[in-house]
Amino acid sequence: MPLSRRNFVKNVSITAAGLSVVNPFNSYAKSGEAKVKLGFIGTGLRGQAHLATVLKRDDVEIVAICDVDARMLQMSKELIGKSGKKMPPIYTGNDYSYRELLALKNIDAVIIATPWEWHKPMIMDALSAGIKYIGTEVILGITLEDHWEVVRGTEKNNAHVMMLENACYRRDTLAITNMVREGLFGEMIHLQGGYQHDLRGVKFNDGITPYNSGAEFGEKGFSEAKWRTNHSVNRNGDLYPTHGVGPLAMMLNINRGNRFESLCSFSTKTRGLHNYIVKKGGADHPNAKVLFKLGDVVTTQIKCSNGETILLQHDTNLPRPYSLGFRVQGTNGIWMNINNGIFIEGQSKYDHEHWDDAKLWLDKYDHPIWKRWSKEAYQTGHDGIDFFVMHAFIESVKRKTATPMDVYDAAAWSAITPLSETSVELGNQTVDFPDFTGGRWMTHKNTFALTDEY
């Protein structure tokens, strides 16, 4: 299960301390092999997690970093300093300083870890600069047209845009993917997932401490509270679908013999964020007057071309423990991660009465990639999945091959957001899902995580 945000800063500090001792990672670089020259656009807390992961590798050279926030840049400089590696040039000063980084001639790839609204323009500028490998944090764009622009730009420039969706590398979901591929669940029928995570302490803080510290946001907020909360003010839909849908899409071969066909979303009333402000800052706090558009729970149903359905839930404004709420159900069995249970007809210990402990099955079908890389993975963020998503990106750059998650995946998973907004706005109407692949989904094969490489 991913690392909780309240422990994130402590985790990065521990990682930074570990950078100054003997590197426990395996040697990734072959003798005489050129290092991947990597630029970082965005060095906030998420960018720093990626930075800490990359600094452990001996096959990567960080050639430049860019951010507009002096505090985040200082934290990043401290990470680099503790690693013992050369301090790269730093670009800052205005919102478009990243274009100076993109103009450098010695960049093989860039990592973009900035607020959501900047992902599309930064990707497009990177493509225009001739960069062939672009790794972007989740959420590809804001509007549906943003997604089309990135797809067309990537195709035009014969480039690779990979959304860094780390949930696809969860140990449990990769084991379940193994079981799906081996037919344990039978034919796939219905899957569920979502982003069920109390983010009230992320959307608001005191402007100094990133998590659980106050009732400020926007210009008075720090880190994600500075920008992310405004999306809850102005938008109503599934604002963060990719953690839940990414692993499920790989199980269902989406864009690889299957695709999303249509979508319908419902949104509840909004109470959670207002109540949190009153609790933290009092009824007279200025933010208690803010009207939030985002419903506390947004439920989205997706129909797939092969007949399966997917249920997603976005639930970030109410008190609750963290869960992505996975459920994978086929004609022969079911897995649910909330109760840590699996039932396989004819193979489970009990017949329709009790669940098997999922761990028994997950251990048996543990994915080869986790068996090979778990030692390295567990030294990075979010219980190791940060290692795998960055490893996949870097290895693709080194080998000059397509990334395992491509621009069509990024567009399909991320486009759920504007489509769900449209559905809610139209009174919960079903809306058609665009085919970003232009029909190529019918012949593409699923090669995601077939081996222990990446």
C-alpha positions in Angstrom: 0.0 0.0 0.0 1.4 3.4 -0.9 3.1 5.5 1.7 0.8 7.9 3.6 1.5 11.6 2.9 1.9 12.4 6.6 5.1 10.3 6.6 6.3 11.5 3.2 8.6 14.2 4.4 10.2 11.9 6.9 10.6 9.2 4.3 12.4 11.6 1.9 14.7 12.7 4.7 15.6 9.0 5.4 16.2 8.5 1.7 18.4 11.5 1.5 20.4 10.2 4.4 20.8 6.9 2.7 22.2 8.6 -0.4 25.4 9.5 1.4 26.3 5.9 2.3 27.3 2.9 0.1 24.8 2.6 -2.7 23.0 -0.7 -2.1 21.4 -0.8 -5.5 22.7 -3.1 -8.2 24.9 -1.6 -10.9 22.5 -0.6 -13.7 25.2 0.8 -16.1 27.3 -1.5 -18.3 30.9 -0.7 -18.6 31.5 2.2 -20.9 27.7 2.7 -21.4 26.6 6.4 -21.7 24.4 7.6 -18.9 20.9 8.8 -19.5 20.9 12.6 -19.3 17.8 13.6 -17.4 16.2 17.0 -16.8 13.7 17.6 -14.0 10.9 20.1 -14.4 9.2 20.5 -11.0 11.0 19.7 -7.8 8.2 19.8 -5.3 7.6 16.9 -2.9 6.6 14.6 -5.7 9.5 15.6 -7.9 11.8 15.2 -5.0 10.6 11.6 -4.6 11.6 10.9 -8.2 14.8 12.8 -7.7 15.7 10.7 -4.7 15.0 7.5 -6.7 17.1 8.5 -9.6 20.0 9.7 -7.5 20.5 6.1 -6.4 21.2 5.0 -9.9 24.6 4.9 -11.5 23.2 5.0 -15.1 21.6 8.5 -14.9 23.1 11.9 -14.9 20.8 14.8 -13.8 21.8 17.6 -16.1 19.3 20.3 -15.0 16.5 21.0 -12.6 13.8 23.7 -12.7 11.2 25.0 -10.3 9.7 28.4 -9.4 9.7 27.7 -5.7 12.9 28.6 -3.8 12.1 26.4 -0.9 11.6 23.3 -3.1 14.8 24.0 -5.0 16.7 24.3 -1.8 15.3 20.9 -0.6 16.3 19.4 -3.9 19.8 20.8 -3.8 20.2 19.2 -0.4 19.2 15.9 -1.8 21.7 16.1 -4.6 24.4 17.3 -2.2 23.9 14.4 0.1 24.2 12.0 -2.9 27.7 13.2 -3.6 26.8 13.8 -7.3 27.5 16.9 -9.3 25.1 19.8 -8.7 23.3 20.5 -12.1 22.4 23.9 -13.4 19.2 25.3 -11.9 16.6 27.1 -13.9 14.1 29.4 -12.0 12.7 32.9 -12.0 9.4 32.7 -13.8 6.8 30.2 -15.0 8.5 29.6 -18.3 12.0 29.1 -17.1 11.6 25.4 -18.0 11.9 26.4 -21.6 15.5 27.3 -21.0 16.1 23.8 -19.6 14.4 22.3 -22.7 16.7 24.3 -24.9 19.7 22.4 -23.6 21.3 20.1 -26.2 22.4 17.3 -23.8 19.0 16.1 -22.6 17.8 12.5 -23.4 14.6 12.7 -21.3 12.7 14.9 -18.9 10.6 14.3 -15.9 7.6 16.6 -15.4 6.2 16.8 -11.8 4.3 20.1 -11.7 0.7 21.1 -11.0 -1.8 19.4 -13.4 -2.5 22.4 -15.5 1.1 22.7 -16.6 1.5 19.1 -17.8 0.1 19.5 -21.3 2.0 22.8 -22.2 5.2 21.4 -20.8 4.9 18.1 -22.7 4.1 20.0 -25.9 7.1 22.3 -25.4 9.3 19.3 -24.7 8.1 17.7 -27.9 8.8 20.9 -29.8 12.3 20.9 -28.4 13.0 17.5 -29.9 13.0 15.5 -26.7 11.9 11.9 -27.5 11.3 10.6 -23.9 9.0 12.5 -21.6 7.9 11.1 -18.2 5.0 13.1 -16.7 3.3 12.8 -13.4 -0.3 11.7 -13.5 -3.1 13.7 -15.2 -2.2 14.4 -18.8 -4.3 17.5 -19.3 -7.3 19.4 -18.1 -9.6 19.4 -21.2 -10.4 16.6 -23.6 -8.6 18.6 -26.3 -5.5 18.7 -24.2 -5.3 14.9 -24.4 -5.8 14.9 -28.1 -3.1 17.5 -28.5 -0.6 15.4 -26.6 -1.4 12.3 -28.6 -1.1 14.1 -31.9 2.1 15.8 -30.9 3.6 12.6 -29.7 2.8 10.8 -32.9 4.0 13.7 -35.1 7.4 13.8 -33.3 7.8 10.0 -33.1 8.3 10.4 -29.4 7.3 8.6 -26.2 5.2 10.1 -23.5 4.8 7.9 -20.4 2.5 8.9 -17.5 4.3 7.8 -14.3 1.4 5.8 -12.9 3.1 3.9 -10.1 0.0 2.1 -9.0 0.4 -0.2 -12.0 3.4 -1.7 -10.2 1.8 -2.4 -6.9 2.8 -5.9 -5.7 -0.7 -7.0 -5.2 -2.1 -5.8 -8.5 0.8 -7.4 -10.4 0.2 -10.7 -8.7 -3.5 -10.4 -9.6 -2.5 -9.6 -13.2 -0.5 -12.8 -13.2 -3.6 -14.7 -12.0 -5.8 -13.0 -14.6 -3.4 -13.9 -17.4 -3.2 -17.5 -16.2 -7.0 -17.7 -16.2 -7.6 -18.2 -12.5 -10.5 -15.8 -12.5 -12.0 -17.1 -15.8 -13.3 -14.5 -18.2 -13.3 -11.0 -16.9 -16.7 -9.5 -16.1 -16.5 -6.5 -13.6 -13.7 -4.6 -12.0 -13.6 -1.8 -9.5 -11.0 0.7 -8.2 -10.7 4.3 -7.4 -8.9 7.0 -5.3 -10.3 6.7 -1.8 -8.0 8.8 0.2 -8.7 11.5 2.8 -6.9 14.5 1.2 -8.3 17.2 3.5 -5.0 17.6 5.2 -3.3 17.8 1.8 -5.7 20.3 0.3 -5.3 22.6 3.3 -2.3 23.5 5.5 -0.8 26.4 7.4 1.4 27.6 4.5 4.5 26.1 6.1 3.9 22.5 6.8 2.6 20.4 3.9 0.1 18.1 5.6 -2.6 18.3 8.3 -1.6 21.7 9.6 -4.3 24.3 8.9 -7.1 25.7 6.8 -5.3 27.7 4.1 -5.0 27.0 0.4 -4.2 28.9 -2.8 -1.6 31.7 -2.4 -1.5 31.2 1.4 -1.0 27.4 1.1 2.1 25.3 0.7 2.9 22.5 -1.7 -0.3 20.9 -3.1 -2.5 23.2 -1.1 -1.2 26.0 -3.2 -2.7 24.6 -6.5 -4.6 21.3 -6.1 -7.4 22.6 -3.9 -8.5 25.1 -6.5 -9.6 22.2 -8.7 -12.0 21.2 -5.9 -13.4 24.7 -6.0 -14.0 24.9 -9.7 -14.5 21.3 -11.0 -16.9 18.4 -10.3 -15.9 15.0 -11.6 -13.4 12.2 -11.0 -10.4 14.4 -10.7 -7.8 11.6 -10.1 -8.8 8.4 -11.8 -5.5 6.9 -12.9 -4.4 5.2 -9.7 -7.5 3.1 -9.8 -8.0 2.5 -13.5 -4.4 2.0 -14.6 -3.8 -1.5 -13.1 -7.4 -2.5 -14.2 -6.8 -1.3 -17.7 -3.7 -3.5 -18.0 -5.7 -6.5 -16.7 -8.4 -5.9 -19.3 -5.9 -5.2 -22.2 -7.3 -1.7 -22.7 -5.8 -0.2 -26.0 -4.5 -3.8 -26.7 -7.5 -5.7 -28.0 -10.0 -3.8 -25.8 -11.0 -0.2 -25.2 -13.2 2.1 -23.1 -16.4 2.7 -25.0 -18.6 4.9 -22.8 -18.8 6.5 -19.4 -21.3 7.8 -16.9 -20.7 9.7 -13.7 -22.6 10.7 -10.6 -21.5 13.2 -7.9 -22.8 13.6 -4.4 -23.4 16.9 -2.5 -20.3 18.6 -1.1 -19.8 18.9 2.6 -16.4 17.5 3.6 -14.1 20.4 2.7 -16.2 23.1 4.3 -16.6 21.1 7.5 -12.8 20.6 7.6 -12.2 24.3 7.3 -14.6 25.0 10.1 -13.0 22.3 12.3 -9.4 23.6 11.6 -9.9 27.4 11.3 -13.3 28.1 12.8 -16.6 29.2 11.3 -15.3 32.7 10.8 -12.3 31.7 8.8 -12.4 33.4 5.3 -12.2 30.0 3.6 -15.4 28.9 5.3 -17.2 31.1 2.8 -15.7 29.3 -0.2 -18.2 27.2 -2.3 -16.6 23.9 -3.4 -17.9 22.4 -6.6 -16.4 18.9 -6.2 -18.8 16.4 -4.8 -17.5 14.4 -1.8 -17.9 11.1 -3.7 -17.9 10.8 -7.5 -18.9 7.4 -8.9 -18.0 6.6 -12.6 -19.1 3.5 -14.6 -17.2 2.6 -17.7 -18.3 0.1 -20.4 -15.6 -1.7 -22.3 -15.8 -3.0 -25.9 -15.3 -6.6 -24.8 -18.3 -6.3 -22.5 -16.7 -5.7 -19.1 -17.6 -2.9 -16.8 -15.4 -0.8 -14.5 -16.6 1.1 -11.4 -14.4 4.0 -10.2 -14.9 6.1 -7.1 -13.2 9.4 -6.3 -13.5 9.9 -2.5 -11.1 12.5 -1.1 -13.1 15.0 1.0 -14.3 12.8 3.9 -12.7 11.0 6.8 -11.7 7.5 5.8 -8.7 5.2 5.7 -6.7 4.9 2.4 -7.8 2.4 -0.1 -7.9 2.1 -3.9 -10.9 -0.2 -3.5 -9.8 -2.9 -6.0 -12.2 -5.6 -7.1 -11.4 -8.0 -9.9 -14.3 -10.4 -10.8 -14.6 -13.1 -13.4 -16.6 -16.1 -14.3 -14.5 -18.3 -11.9 -13.6 -16.1 -9.0 -13.1 -12.7 -7.4 -10.4 -10.6 -5.5 -11.3 -7.7 -3.2 -8.4 -5.8 -1.6 -10.5 -4.1 1.0 -11.2 -7.4 2.8 -7.9 -9.0 1.6 -9.9 -11.8 0.2 -9.8 -14.1 -2.8 -12.3 -16.8 -3.9 -11.6 -19.2 -6.8 -14.4 -21.6 -7.5 -13.2 -25.2 -7.1 -9.9 -24.2 -5.7 -10.6 -22.1 -2.6 -10.7 -23.8 0.8 -14.4 -23.1 1.4 -17.3 -23.2 -1.1 -19.1 -19.8 -1.2 -19.0 -19.4 2.6 -15.7 -17.8 3.4 -12.9 -15.9 1.6 -9.3 -17.2 1.3 -6.7 -15.0 2.8 -5.5 -13.1 -0.3 -1.9 -13.3 0.9 -1.8 -17.1 0.1 -2.6 -16.4 -3.5 -0.6 -13.2 -3.8 2.5 -14.9 -2.6 2.1 -17.9 -4.9 1.6 -15.6 -8.0 4.1 -12.9 -7.0 5.2 -11.2 -10.1 8.8 -12.0 -11.4 9.6 -8.3 -11.5 9.0 -8.0 -7.7 11.0 -11.2 -7.0 13.9 -9.7 -8.8 13.9 -6.1 -7.7 12.1 -6.0 -4.3 15.3 -5.2 -2.4 16.0 -2.1 -4.5 12.3 -1.2 -4.7 11.6 -1.1 -0.9 14.3 1.6 -0.5 12.2 4.1 -2.6 8.9 5.8 -2.0 5.3 4.5 -1.9 6.3 1.0 -0.7 8.6 0.4 -3.7 6.3 1.3 -6.6 8.2 4.5 -7.2 11.2 2.4 -8.1 9.4 0.4 -10.7 7.8 3.2 -12.6 11.1 5.2 -12.8 13.1 2.0 -13.6 10.7 1.3 -16.5 11.1 4.8 -17.9 14.9 4.9 -17.6 15.4 1.5 -19.1 13.2 2.4 -22.0 15.3 5.5 -22.6 18.5 3.5 -22.4 17.3 0.8 -24.8 15.6 3.3 -27.1 12.4 1.3 -27.0 8.8 2.2 -26.4 7.8 2.8 -22.8 5.6 0.0 -21.2 2.8 2.6 -20.6 2.4 4.8 -23.7 0.7 8.0 -24.6 -2.5 6.2 -25.5 -2.6 4.8 -22.0 -1.9 8.2 -20.5 -4.7 9.8 -22.6 -7.3 7.1 -22.0 -6.8 6.9 -18.2 -6.5 10.7 -17.7 -9.4 11.6 -20.1 -11.8 10.0 -17.6 -11.6 13.3 -15.7 -13.0 15.7 -18.4 -15.5 13.1 -19.6 -16.8 12.6 -16.1 -17.1 16.3 -15.6 -19.2 16.4 -18.8 -21.4 13.5 -17.7 -22.1 15.2 -14.3 -22.8 18.5 -15.9 -25.2 16.9 -18.4 -27.3 15.4 -15.6 -25.4 12.1 -15.4 -25.7 11.3 -19.1 -23.6 8.6 -20.7 -20.9 10.0 -22.9 -18.9 8.3 -25.6 -15.2 7.6 -25.0 -12.8 8.7 -27.8 -10.5 6.2 -29.4 -7.1 7.9 -29.0 -5.4 5.0 -30.8 -7.3 5.6 -34.1 -8.3 1.9 -34.3 -4.9 0.5 -33.5 -6.2 -0.9 -30.2 -7.6 -3.8 -32.3 -4.1 -5.1 -33.2 -1.9 -3.9 -30.4 -0.6 -6.6 -28.1 -0.3 -6.3 -24.3 3.4 -6.5 -23.4 3.2 -4.8 -20.0 5.2 -6.6 -17.3 5.6 -9.8 -19.2 9.1 -10.4 -17.8 11.3 -9.5 -14.8 13.1 -6.7 -16.7 10.8 -3.6 -16.3 
